[in-house]
Amino acid sequence: MEPDIKLHDVIMIGAGPSALAAAVYTTREEIDTVLVEKGVIGGLAAITDWVDNYPGFTNGIEGMKLAEQLQGQAERFGADIRYGEVTGLTDKGDHKIIQTTDGELKAKAVLIATGSDYKKIGVPGEAEYYGRGVHYCATCDGAFYREKRLVVVGGGNSAVQEAIFLTRFTTHIDLLVRSTIKASEVLQRDLEKFVKEGKITVHLDTTPLEIIASDGKNVDSVKASKAGEQVEYKVDGVFVFVGLLPNTGFLKNTGVALDDQGFIKSDSALQTTVRGVFVSGDVRSGATMQIASAVGEGATVALKMREFLEAH
């Protein structure tokens, strides 16, 4: 591959919904834009079985189809999407150097939109039945489980919040907690109401061992260890909420500040602590982890980057 020695206007790291939306705005204004993606174009949205809460699609849309439409729109205006992994970023003042597995790229401005990934529990069946009974987003997939039984894994704020949210659809939830509930006191009080109503049963000292689909297609039970004894829960689906991992490992020693969880800090213009380096989407500290808001941030950050380029 020929080395890319051009000084690009904008390089976007990641090609999920936020970066693709930003690219639509930048390329329409003839801002030279390159996106570098190491995995799947469309990010987590692309591997979500069905998206039911994205505005404009009355009956919902397959995650992969939504990603394809976002990609096609960005490319129609001239976005240059490349595959490769970014391994580092260097601030040279008037430009930035992005180190990738395929060589270096140079840009006047950079957008980090690498998103995050769901922490996994790493048991048999988790990866095999993703989207067929194993889920990581209650607002995305909860409505598929009306009048069904669920297992929710986790004991932190997100697990309790999402379990409570899921009660609007399900008949019953078994909440599997590895040790003790670590959610805030307010959430624990809210949880207790649903426990008393019989909508949620909390199982402490309980660790999932295997997610099972007897027919090889759809999840129907979960094996777990409860206080040292093996138990089995008959369910229609499993939601795992044990945290998110921001994709920020490549930012070590770059000057880009991260919060305690590893998400990227930004100011009101979505600029990081490195001038000319911006952030949007799920990797941003304080993000709402929704496709619609990630797309909105993409539009906003594109306008902010245009202002930055015009001023420099």
GIPERA-V986982 format. One record per residue. RES is the residue in three letters. SS is DSSP state (helix for helix, strand for strand, loop for the rest). PSI is psi in degrees with one decimal (999 if undefined). Layout:
res & ss & psi
RES & SS & PSI
RES & SS & PSI
This chain:
res & ss & psi
MET & loop & 132.8
GLU & loop & 136.5
PRO & loop & 141.0
ASP & loop & 102.6
ILE & loop & 0.5
LYS & loop & 144.4
LEU & strand & 104.0
HIS & strand & 156.7
ASP & strand & -52.3
VAL & strand & 134.5
ILE & strand & 128.3
MET & strand & 125.8
ILE & strand & 110.6
GLY & loop & 149.4
ALA & loop & 47.7
GLY & strand & -171.0
PRO & helix & -37.9
SER & helix & -47.2
ALA & helix & -40.0
LEU & helix & -40.0
ALA & helix & -43.6
ALA & helix & -39.5
ALA & helix & -33.5
VAL & helix & -43.9
TYR & helix & -43.7
THR & helix & -45.0
THR & helix & -30.8
ARG & helix & -25.2
GLU & loop & 17.9
GLU & loop & 35.6
ILE & loop & 119.4
ASP & loop & 118.0
THR & strand & 125.9
VAL & strand & 132.6
LEU & strand & 136.6
VAL & strand & 120.3
GLU & strand & 130.9
LYS & loop & -16.1
GLY & loop & -113.7
VAL & loop & 128.9
ILE & loop & 127.3
GLY & strand & -12.4
GLY & helix & -144.8
LEU & helix & -29.0
ALA & helix & -39.1
ALA & helix & -28.2
ILE & loop & 12.7
THR & loop & 127.0
ASP & loop & -50.2
TRP & strand & 132.2
VAL & strand & 114.4
ASP & loop & -6.5
ASN & loop & 22.2
TYR & loop & 124.2
PRO & loop & 141.8
GLY & loop & -10.7
PHE & loop & 95.3
THR & loop & -42.9
ASN & loop & 15.4
GLY & loop & 177.9
ILE & strand & 145.8
GLU & strand & 139.1
GLY & helix & -42.0
MET & helix & -39.1
LYS & helix & -39.5
LEU & helix & -44.6
ALA & helix & -42.2
GLU & helix & -38.3
GLN & helix & -40.7
LEU & helix & -42.9
GLN & helix & -47.4
GLY & helix & -38.4
GLN & helix & -44.0
ALA & helix & -42.9
GLU & helix & -29.9
ARG & helix & -32.4
PHE & loop & -2.0
GLY & loop & 11.7
ALA & loop & 136.6
ASP & strand & 103.0
ILE & strand & 124.6
ARG & strand & 151.7
TYR & strand & 138.0
GLY & loop & 161.7
GLU & loop & 128.7
VAL & strand & 129.3
THR & strand & -11.8
GLY & strand & 167.7
LEU & strand & 130.5
THR & strand & 130.4
ASP & strand & 117.8
LYS & loop & 20.4
GLY & loop & -87.2
ASP & loop & -8.1
HIS & loop & 167.6
LYS & strand & 147.0
ILE & strand & 127.4
ILE & strand & 117.6
GLN & strand & 130.6
THR & strand & 170.9
THR & loop & -13.5
ASP & loop & 16.4
GLY & strand & -171.7
GLU & strand & 149.6
LEU & strand & 150.2
LYS & strand & 142.4
ALA & strand & 152.9
LYS & strand & -33.0
ALA & strand & 153.1
VAL & strand & 138.7
LEU & strand & 124.3
ILE & strand & 114.5
ALA & loop & 51.7
THR & loop & -7.4
GLY & loop & -162.0
SER & strand & 169.4
ASP & strand & 149.4
TYR & strand & 134.4
LYS & loop & 139.3
LYS & loop & 157.7
ILE & loop & -13.6
GLY & loop & 34.8
VAL & loop & 157.2
PRO & strand & 136.7
GLY & loop & -19.7
GLU & loop & -51.7
ALA & loop & -39.3
GLU & loop & -34.6
TYR & loop & 22.3
TYR & strand & 128.4
GLY & loop & -6.4
ARG & loop & 36.0
GLY & loop & -15.1
VAL & strand & 126.0
HIS & strand & 162.5
TYR & loop & 5.8
CYS & loop & 108.5
ALA & helix & -41.3
THR & helix & -26.9
CYS & helix & -43.8
ASP & helix & -4.0
GLY & helix & -36.4
ALA & helix & -16.0
PHE & helix & -7.9
TYR & helix & 37.9
ARG & loop & 129.8
GLU & loop & 30.5
LYS & loop & 167.2
ARG & strand & 142.6
LEU & strand & 153.9
VAL & strand & 133.3
VAL & strand & 130.7
VAL & strand & 126.4
GLY & loop & 158.6
GLY & loop & 8.1
GLY & loop & -169.8
ASN & helix & -47.2
SER & helix & -40.9
ALA & helix & -44.2
VAL & helix & -44.3
GLN & helix & -46.7
GLU & helix & -34.8
ALA & helix & -43.8
ILE & helix & -42.1
PHE & helix & -42.4
LEU & helix & -18.6
THR & loop & -19.2
ARG & loop & -14.4
PHE & loop & -40.9
THR & loop & 166.1
THR & loop & -32.2
HIS & strand & 148.1
ILE & strand & 130.6
ASP & strand & 115.5
LEU & strand & 111.9
LEU & strand & 118.8
VAL & loop & 123.4
ARG & loop & -40.8
SER & loop & -90.4
THR & loop & 164.1
ILE & loop & 126.5
LYS & loop & 8.4
ALA & loop & 164.5
SER & loop & 160.4
GLU & helix & -37.0
VAL & helix & -46.3
LEU & helix & -35.6
GLN & helix & -36.6
ARG & helix & -40.1
ASP & helix & -42.0
LEU & helix & -40.7
GLU & helix & -34.3
LYS & helix & -42.7
PHE & helix & -29.8
VAL & helix & -44.9
LYS & helix & -33.2
GLU & loop & -6.3
GLY & loop & 12.1
LYS & loop & -26.6
ILE & strand & 135.2
THR & strand & 125.5
VAL & strand & 130.3
HIS & strand & 101.5
LEU & loop & 162.1
ASP & loop & 41.4
THR & strand & 124.0
THR & strand & 123.8
PRO & strand & 140.9
LEU & strand & -33.4
GLU & strand & 141.3
ILE & strand & 124.9
ILE & strand & 139.3
ALA & loop & 102.0
SER & loop & -33.1
ASP & loop & 1.7
GLY & loop & 5.1
LYS & loop & -50.0
ASN & loop & 136.8
VAL & loop & 135.4
ASP & loop & -6.2
SER & strand & 162.7
VAL & strand & 125.6
LYS & strand & 141.0
ALA & strand & 162.7
SER & strand & 118.6
LYS & strand & 111.1
ALA & loop & 38.2
GLY & loop & -7.4
GLU & strand & 144.1
GLN & strand & 131.4
VAL & strand & 165.6
GLU & strand & 135.8
TYR & strand & 125.3
LYS & strand & 117.9
VAL & loop & 170.3
ASP & loop & -14.9
GLY & strand & 162.5
VAL & strand & 129.3
PHE & strand & 126.0
VAL & strand & 123.7
PHE & loop & 78.7
VAL & loop & 20.4
GLY & loop & 170.9
LEU & strand & 147.3
LEU & strand & 108.5
PRO & strand & 142.3
ASN & loop & 76.4
THR & loop & 14.1
GLY & helix & -29.4
PHE & helix & -5.4
LEU & helix & 5.6
LYS & loop & 131.7
ASN & loop & 28.6
THR & loop & -12.9
GLY & loop & -6.5
VAL & loop & 117.9
ALA & loop & 139.2
LEU & strand & 155.9
ASP & loop & -174.2
ASP & loop & -24.8
GLN & loop & -1.5
GLY & loop & 5.6
PHE & loop & 156.6
ILE & strand & 128.7
LYS & loop & 149.7
SER & loop & 164.5
ASP & loop & -169.5
SER & loop & -18.2
ALA & loop & 10.3
LEU & loop & 25.9
GLN & strand & 140.3
THR & loop & -170.9
THR & loop & -6.3
VAL & loop & 120.4
ARG & loop & 129.7
GLY & loop & -2.9
VAL & strand & 118.9
PHE & strand & 167.7
VAL & strand & 146.4
SER & loop & 160.6
GLY & helix & -160.4
ASP & helix & -19.9
VAL & helix & -10.4
ARG & strand & 136.1
SER & loop & 125.9
GLY & loop & 0.8
ALA & loop & 153.3
THR & loop & -4.4
MET & loop & 38.3
GLN & loop & 145.5
ILE & helix & -43.8
ALA & helix & -42.5
SER & helix & -33.0
ALA & helix & -41.4
VAL & helix & -41.8
GLY & helix & -42.5
GLU & helix & -33.6
GLY & helix & -43.2
ALA & helix & -43.3
THR & helix & -47.1
VAL & helix & -29.7
ALA & helix & -42.4
LEU & helix & -37.3
LYS & helix & -37.0
MET & helix & -36.1
ARG & helix & -44.1
GLU & helix & -40.5
PHE & helix & -45.3
LEU & helix & -40.1
GLU & helix & -31.3
ALA & helix & -11.1
HIS & loop & 999
